[in-house]
Amino acid sequence: MTRSVVRFQTDHRIGPKTPRMTRRLGRGYLVFCLGVLLTFTALPTCADGSQEAGWAGAVMIDEDYFSAGGSAELDKRVEGDAFLSGGRVAVRGPVKGDVAVAGGDISAADTVGQDLYAIGGSVAISGQVAGNARIAGAQVTISPRGGIAGKATVVAANLRLAGRVGRYLAVYAESVRIEGEVGGDLRIVARSVEIGPEAKIGGKLIYRSPQPAKIDATALIAGGVTYVPMEWPTGKLGSLARVATWISIVLLVFSLLLVGVIMIVAFPKFSAAAADTVRSDPWKSLALGFCLLLCLPVAAILFMMTIIGMPLGVAVLLFYPVLLLLGFVTGALFLGDRVAMWIARRRGTAVKPGWRYAALTASLLALLLVCKVPLAGCVVAFLVMLFGSGALWICAYRGYLQQGPAQESSPLGLDLV
């Protein structure tokens, strides 16, 4: 794991070298990332009629806890690591190992036995972190009850520290206000810096800013203050935006890949049958995918026009983007499976499980490159999503019919079987 270094001067760094992660997060971390995108729904039954467990939003694997969804919460003791992602994320139970969280509104209110990794819109820490912390967010707050025993690195638009950081604190932000305690050095790169009257800094305060910091006269700074004037890099915002765009693209592709992996691992029969449906019934898949794309929002609006149907309408609207996502991944699985089968035929062997993962990766990367082509790329991605969405639900409907005593024609008059 590499770590970017922000330099104040030619001989200063924003902090000592960060030790590399000594523990691999392993397969459980993949499940956590996949849960981010699979929370709002559980996949239906398999094509052969057997029932598979759906994704419930929270699961324990060995001693590790995984949760994702619109609201991901942890309110019990966890002996291993915890991974949470969602619109609102709350850690209200003690965790003996590491905690990795991602979401819109994050709250860590209980003890973290080792390290904390958090990225979100708003990050509030009111519990104790026994190890180090790496935090990124728009608004980061460490309350008076919150504390980080080790080192902390924060990248944020606004940071307010009212608690305690045991060792050094490194910050890159738009604005920083320090009202708590830092046991070691405090190094800051920010547009505006404020040191409140209750602030205590056990080491040096080294900050780089276009303007002098507002330091209260009663603040305690044991190692002295070093101010390095700088021009705020407004001209580099375009470069930062491009970097953020590429990071977002990489995370999107990685997330889609992980969704495909969990579909293969957790639902092998269903994922294979849904992908094969694109080949066996392409026009049915395309037609049904197009109908779902147009009709679901209309149906949701009609439901919401009635008082009784409003909850169902809201549920349909929440489910709609998940449907499109799963449809796109199903289409990518189809392309990947075709590649894996082609390789197997060339070698005269059967398709190995690992080939599906590699072929899915190749298909997602190919789709990403195709999407860079103006207009044509969007059309290809749109068609992949339509074929995949239709095939997904044709396969689900066939599995539903196979559970009954006899296969009957569709009550809607659609020949999906």
C-alpha positions as CSV (number, residue, x, y, z in Angstrom):
1,M,0.0,0.0,0.0
2,T,1.5,3.2,-1.1
3,R,0.9,6.5,0.6
4,S,1.1,10.0,-0.9
5,V,3.3,12.4,1.1
6,V,2.6,16.1,1.4
7,R,5.8,18.1,1.8
8,F,6.1,21.3,3.8
9,Q,9.7,21.9,3.0
10,T,12.4,20.0,1.3
11,D,13.3,18.2,4.5
12,H,9.9,17.9,6.2
13,R,7.1,15.4,5.7
14,I,3.6,15.6,7.0
15,G,4.3,12.7,9.3
16,P,6.5,9.6,9.9
17,K,6.3,6.7,7.5
18,T,3.1,4.8,8.0
19,P,3.6,1.0,8.6
20,R,2.1,-1.3,6.0
21,M,-1.0,-3.3,6.9
22,T,0.1,-6.5,8.5
23,R,-3.1,-8.3,8.1
24,R,-4.8,-9.2,4.9
25,L,-8.5,-8.5,4.9
26,G,-9.1,-11.5,2.6
27,R,-12.3,-12.8,1.2
28,G,-14.4,-11.2,3.9
29,Y,-13.4,-7.7,2.6
30,L,-14.7,-8.7,-0.8
31,V,-18.0,-9.6,0.7
32,F,-18.2,-6.3,2.4
33,C,-17.6,-4.3,-0.8
34,L,-20.1,-6.4,-2.6
35,G,-22.7,-5.7,0.1
36,V,-22.5,-2.0,-0.7
37,L,-24.3,-2.7,-3.9
38,L,-26.5,-5.7,-3.0
39,T,-28.1,-4.5,0.2
40,F,-31.5,-3.4,-1.0
41,T,-32.5,-6.7,-2.5
42,A,-32.0,-10.4,-2.3
43,L,-31.6,-12.4,-5.5
44,P,-34.6,-14.7,-6.3
45,T,-34.6,-18.4,-6.6
46,C,-32.3,-20.4,-8.8
47,A,-33.2,-21.5,-12.3
48,D,-33.6,-25.1,-11.2
49,G,-36.1,-24.2,-8.5
50,S,-33.8,-24.5,-5.5
51,Q,-34.0,-21.8,-2.9
52,E,-30.8,-19.9,-2.1
53,A,-30.4,-17.5,0.8
54,G,-30.7,-13.9,-0.2
55,W,-28.4,-11.1,1.0
56,A,-29.8,-9.9,4.3
57,G,-27.8,-6.7,4.7
58,A,-25.7,-8.0,7.7
59,V,-23.8,-11.1,8.2
60,M,-21.1,-12.6,10.4
61,I,-18.2,-14.6,8.8
62,D,-16.1,-16.2,11.4
63,E,-15.6,-13.4,13.9
64,D,-15.9,-10.5,11.3
65,Y,-19.1,-8.4,10.9
66,F,-20.3,-7.2,7.5
67,S,-23.3,-4.8,6.9
68,A,-24.4,-2.6,4.1
69,G,-27.6,-0.8,3.1
70,G,-29.5,2.4,3.4
71,S,-28.8,2.3,7.1
72,A,-25.9,0.1,8.3
73,E,-25.6,-0.3,12.0
74,L,-23.6,-2.3,14.4
75,D,-25.0,-2.5,17.9
76,K,-23.3,-5.6,19.4
77,R,-19.9,-6.7,20.4
78,V,-17.6,-8.0,17.5
79,E,-14.5,-10.1,18.3
80,G,-13.0,-9.6,14.8
81,D,-13.1,-6.8,12.2
82,A,-16.2,-4.8,11.2
83,F,-17.0,-3.6,7.7
84,L,-20.0,-1.3,7.1
85,S,-21.3,0.8,4.2
86,G,-24.5,2.7,3.5
87,G,-26.3,6.0,3.5
88,R,-26.1,6.2,7.3
89,V,-23.5,4.1,9.1
90,A,-23.4,3.8,12.9
91,V,-20.9,1.9,15.0
92,R,-22.5,1.6,18.5
93,G,-20.9,-1.6,19.6
94,P,-17.3,-2.4,20.6
95,V,-15.1,-3.9,18.0
96,K,-12.0,-5.8,19.0
97,G,-10.3,-5.6,15.5
98,D,-10.2,-3.0,12.7
99,V,-13.2,-1.0,11.5
100,A,-13.7,0.0,7.9
101,V,-16.7,2.2,7.1
102,A,-17.9,4.0,4.0
103,G,-21.1,6.0,3.6
104,G,-22.9,9.4,3.6
105,D,-23.3,10.0,7.3
106,I,-20.9,8.0,9.6
107,S,-20.9,7.8,13.3
108,A,-18.4,5.9,15.4
109,A,-19.6,6.0,19.0
110,D,-18.0,2.9,20.6
111,T,-14.5,1.4,21.1
112,V,-12.4,0.3,18.1
113,G,-9.8,-2.2,19.3
114,Q,-7.3,-1.6,16.5
115,D,-7.4,0.8,13.5
116,L,-10.2,2.8,12.0
117,Y,-10.6,3.5,8.2
118,A,-13.5,5.8,7.3
119,I,-14.6,7.6,4.2
120,G,-17.9,9.5,3.9
121,G,-19.7,12.8,3.6
122,S,-19.9,13.4,7.3
123,V,-17.7,11.5,9.8
124,A,-18.2,11.9,13.5
125,I,-16.1,10.1,16.1
126,S,-17.3,10.0,19.6
127,G,-15.8,6.7,20.7
128,Q,-12.2,5.6,21.4
129,V,-9.9,4.2,18.8
130,A,-7.1,2.1,20.3
131,G,-4.9,2.1,17.1
132,N,-4.5,4.5,14.2
133,A,-7.1,6.3,12.1
134,R,-7.2,7.2,8.4
135,I,-10.2,9.4,7.7
136,A,-11.5,11.2,4.6
137,G,-14.7,13.2,4.4
138,A,-16.4,16.5,3.8
139,Q,-17.1,17.2,7.4
140,V,-14.9,15.4,10.0
141,T,-15.6,15.8,13.7
142,I,-13.8,14.3,16.7
143,S,-16.0,15.1,19.7
144,P,-14.7,15.8,23.2
145,R,-15.6,12.1,24.1
146,G,-13.8,10.8,21.1
147,G,-10.2,9.8,20.9
148,I,-7.5,8.2,18.8
149,A,-4.7,6.6,20.7
150,G,-2.3,6.2,17.9
151,K,-1.6,8.3,14.7
152,A,-4.3,10.0,12.7
153,T,-4.4,11.2,9.1
154,V,-7.4,13.3,8.0
155,V,-8.3,14.6,4.5
156,A,-11.4,16.7,4.7
157,A,-13.1,19.9,3.7
158,N,-13.6,20.9,7.3
159,L,-12.1,19.3,10.4
160,R,-13.0,20.0,14.0
161,L,-11.0,18.3,16.7
162,A,-12.4,18.5,20.2
163,G,-11.1,15.1,21.5
164,R,-7.7,13.7,21.7
165,V,-5.1,12.2,19.3
166,G,-2.4,10.3,21.2
167,R,0.5,10.6,18.8
168,Y,0.8,12.8,15.7
169,L,-2.0,14.3,13.6
170,A,-1.6,15.1,9.9
171,V,-4.3,17.1,8.1
172,Y,-5.0,18.3,4.6
173,A,-8.2,20.3,4.6
174,E,-10.0,23.5,3.6
175,S,-10.4,24.7,7.2
176,V,-9.2,23.2,10.5
177,R,-10.2,24.0,14.0
178,I,-8.3,22.4,16.9
179,E,-10.1,22.5,20.3
180,G,-8.7,19.3,21.8
181,E,-5.4,17.6,22.4
182,V,-2.7,16.2,20.2
183,G,0.0,14.2,22.0
184,G,2.7,14.6,19.4
185,D,3.3,16.8,16.4
186,L,0.4,18.5,14.5
187,R,1.1,19.1,10.8
188,I,-1.5,20.9,8.7
189,V,-2.0,22.0,5.1
190,A,-5.2,24.1,5.0
191,R,-6.6,27.4,3.8
192,S,-7.6,28.5,7.3
193,V,-6.3,27.2,10.7
194,E,-7.7,28.0,14.1
195,I,-6.2,26.8,17.4
196,G,-8.8,27.2,20.2
197,P,-8.2,28.2,23.9
198,E,-8.5,24.6,25.1
199,A,-6.0,23.2,22.6
200,K,-3.0,21.2,23.8
201,I,-0.3,20.1,21.4
202,G,2.5,18.0,23.0
203,G,4.9,18.4,20.0
204,K,5.3,21.0,17.2
205,L,2.7,22.8,15.3
206,I,3.8,23.0,11.7
207,Y,1.3,24.4,9.3
208,R,1.2,25.5,5.7
209,S,-1.4,28.0,4.8
210,P,-1.9,31.2,2.7
211,Q,-2.6,33.1,5.9
212,P,-1.4,33.0,9.5
213,A,-3.4,30.8,11.8
214,K,-5.6,32.2,14.5
215,I,-4.0,30.8,17.7
216,D,-5.5,31.6,21.0
217,A,-3.1,33.0,23.6
218,T,-4.1,30.4,26.1
219,A,-3.5,27.4,23.8
220,L,-0.6,25.2,24.9
221,I,2.0,24.2,22.2
222,A,5.0,22.5,23.7
223,G,7.2,22.3,20.6
224,G,6.6,25.8,19.2
225,V,5.0,26.9,15.9
226,T,6.4,26.8,12.4
227,Y,4.5,28.7,9.7
228,V,5.2,28.1,6.0
229,P,3.4,30.6,3.8
230,M,2.0,29.2,0.6
231,E,-0.3,30.0,-2.3
232,W,-3.5,28.0,-2.1
233,P,-3.4,25.7,-5.1
234,T,-6.6,27.0,-6.8
235,G,-5.0,26.4,-10.2
236,K,-4.6,22.7,-9.4
237,L,-8.2,22.1,-8.6
238,G,-8.8,20.9,-12.2
239,S,-6.0,18.3,-11.7
240,L,-7.5,17.2,-8.4
241,A,-10.9,16.9,-10.0
242,R,-9.5,14.7,-12.7
243,V,-7.8,12.5,-10.1
244,A,-11.0,12.3,-8.2
245,T,-12.9,11.3,-11.4
246,W,-10.4,8.5,-12.1
247,I,-10.6,7.3,-8.6
248,S,-14.4,7.2,-8.8
249,I,-14.2,5.2,-12.1
250,V,-11.8,2.7,-10.6
251,L,-14.0,2.3,-7.5
252,L,-17.0,1.9,-9.8
253,V,-15.4,-0.9,-11.8
254,F,-14.0,-2.5,-8.7
255,S,-17.5,-2.4,-7.1
256,L,-19.1,-3.9,-10.2
257,L,-16.5,-6.6,-10.3
258,L,-17.2,-7.5,-6.6
259,V,-20.9,-7.6,-7.3
260,G,-20.2,-10.1,-10.1
261,V,-17.9,-12.1,-7.8
262,I,-20.5,-12.4,-5.1
263,M,-23.2,-13.4,-7.6
264,I,-20.8,-16.2,-8.8
265,V,-19.8,-17.3,-5.3
266,A,-23.1,-17.0,-3.4
267,F,-25.5,-17.8,-6.3
268,P,-23.5,-19.9,-8.8
269,K,-26.5,-21.6,-10.4
270,F,-28.6,-18.5,-10.6
271,S,-25.8,-16.3,-12.0
272,A,-24.9,-18.9,-14.6
273,A,-28.5,-19.5,-15.6
274,A,-29.2,-15.7,-15.9
275,A,-26.1,-15.1,-18.0
276,D,-27.0,-18.1,-20.2
277,T,-30.6,-16.7,-20.7
278,V,-29.1,-13.8,-22.6
279,R,-27.8,-16.3,-25.1
280,S,-30.8,-18.6,-25.2
281,D,-33.5,-15.9,-25.3
282,P,-31.9,-12.6,-26.4
283,W,-35.0,-11.0,-27.8
284,K,-37.1,-11.8,-24.8
285,S,-34.4,-10.5,-22.6
286,L,-34.1,-7.2,-24.6
287,A,-37.9,-6.7,-24.7
288,L,-38.5,-7.4,-21.0
289,G,-35.5,-5.2,-20.0
290,F,-36.8,-2.4,-22.1
291,C,-40.3,-2.8,-20.5
292,L,-38.9,-2.8,-17.0
293,L,-36.8,0.3,-17.7
294,L,-39.9,2.3,-18.8
295,C,-42.7,0.8,-16.8
296,L,-41.3,0.5,-13.3
297,P,-41.0,4.3,-12.7
298,V,-44.5,4.9,-14.1
299,A,-45.9,2.1,-11.9
300,A,-44.1,3.6,-8.9
301,I,-45.6,7.0,-9.6
302,L,-49.1,5.5,-10.0
303,F,-48.7,3.6,-6.7
304,M,-47.6,6.8,-4.9
305,M,-50.7,8.6,-6.1
306,T,-52.8,6.4,-3.8
307,I,-52.4,6.4,0.0
308,I,-52.5,2.6,0.2
309,G,-49.9,2.1,-2.6
310,M,-47.5,4.8,-1.5
311,P,-45.1,2.4,0.5
312,L,-45.0,0.1,-2.5
313,G,-44.3,3.0,-4.9
314,V,-41.4,4.2,-2.7
315,A,-40.1,0.6,-2.5
316,V,-40.2,0.3,-6.3
317,L,-38.3,3.6,-6.7
318,L,-35.6,2.4,-4.2
319,F,-35.3,-0.9,-6.0
320,Y,-35.2,0.6,-9.5
321,P,-31.5,1.6,-9.5
322,V,-30.6,-1.8,-7.9
323,L,-32.4,-3.5,-10.8
324,L,-30.4,-1.6,-13.4
325,L,-27.2,-2.3,-11.5
326,L,-27.8,-6.0,-11.3
327,G,-28.9,-6.0,-15.0
328,F,-25.6,-4.5,-16.1
329,V,-23.6,-6.9,-14.0
330,T,-25.6,-9.8,-15.5
331,G,-24.9,-8.6,-19.0
332,A,-21.2,-8.4,-18.1
333,L,-21.4,-11.9,-16.7
334,F,-22.8,-13.1,-20.0
335,L,-19.9,-11.6,-21.9
336,G,-17.4,-13.0,-19.4
337,D,-18.9,-16.5,-19.5
338,R,-18.8,-16.4,-23.4
339,V,-15.1,-15.6,-23.1
340,A,-14.5,-18.3,-20.6
341,M,-16.3,-20.9,-22.7
342,W,-14.4,-19.8,-25.8
343,I,-11.1,-20.3,-24.0
344,A,-12.3,-23.7,-22.6
345,R,-13.2,-24.9,-26.2
346,R,-9.8,-23.8,-27.5
347,R,-8.0,-25.8,-24.8
348,G,-10.4,-28.7,-24.9
349,T,-11.2,-28.5,-21.2
350,A,-14.2,-27.6,-19.0
351,V,-14.6,-24.1,-17.7
352,K,-12.8,-23.7,-14.4
353,P,-14.3,-21.5,-11.6
354,G,-11.4,-19.1,-11.6
355,W,-11.9,-18.5,-15.3
356,R,-15.2,-16.9,-14.7
357,Y,-13.7,-14.3,-12.4
358,A,-10.9,-13.5,-14.8
359,A,-13.3,-13.3,-17.8
360,L,-15.7,-11.1,-15.8
361,T,-12.8,-8.7,-15.1
362,A,-11.9,-8.6,-18.7
363,S,-15.5,-7.9,-19.8
364,L,-15.9,-5.1,-17.3
365,L,-12.6,-3.5,-18.4
366,A,-13.6,-3.9,-22.1
367,L,-17.0,-2.2,-21.3
368,L,-15.2,0.6,-19.6
369,L,-13.0,1.2,-22.6
370,V,-16.0,1.0,-24.9
371,C,-17.9,3.6,-22.8
372,K,-15.1,6.0,-23.5
373,V,-16.2,6.1,-27.2
374,P,-18.7,9.0,-27.6
375,L,-22.3,7.9,-28.1
376,A,-21.5,4.4,-29.2
377,G,-20.1,3.5,-25.8
378,C,-23.3,4.7,-24.1
379,V,-25.4,2.7,-26.5
380,V,-23.4,-0.5,-25.8
381,A,-23.6,0.0,-22.1
382,F,-27.3,0.7,-22.3
383,L,-27.9,-2.5,-24.4
384,V,-25.8,-4.6,-22.0
385,M,-28.0,-3.3,-19.1
386,L,-31.3,-4.1,-21.0
387,F,-30.2,-7.6,-22.0
388,G,-29.0,-8.3,-18.5
389,S,-32.1,-6.9,-16.7
390,G,-34.5,-8.9,-18.9
391,A,-32.5,-12.1,-18.6
392,L,-32.2,-11.7,-14.8
393,W,-36.0,-11.6,-14.3
394,I,-36.8,-14.2,-16.9
395,C,-34.5,-16.6,-15.0
396,A,-36.1,-15.6,-11.7
397,Y,-39.6,-16.1,-13.1
398,R,-38.7,-19.6,-14.4
399,G,-37.4,-20.5,-11.0
400,Y,-40.6,-19.3,-9.4
401,L,-42.7,-21.4,-11.8
402,Q,-40.7,-24.5,-11.1
403,Q,-41.6,-24.3,-7.4
404,G,-45.3,-24.8,-8.1
405,P,-47.0,-28.1,-8.6
406,A,-47.2,-27.5,-12.4
407,Q,-45.8,-25.0,-14.9
408,E,-48.7,-22.8,-16.0
409,S,-48.7,-20.1,-18.6
410,S,-47.9,-16.6,-17.5
411,P,-51.0,-14.8,-16.0
412,L,-49.9,-11.8,-18.0
413,G,-50.0,-13.6,-21.3
414,L,-46.2,-13.4,-21.7
415,D,-44.3,-16.4,-22.9
416,L,-41.3,-16.1,-20.6
417,V,-40.8,-19.8,-20.3
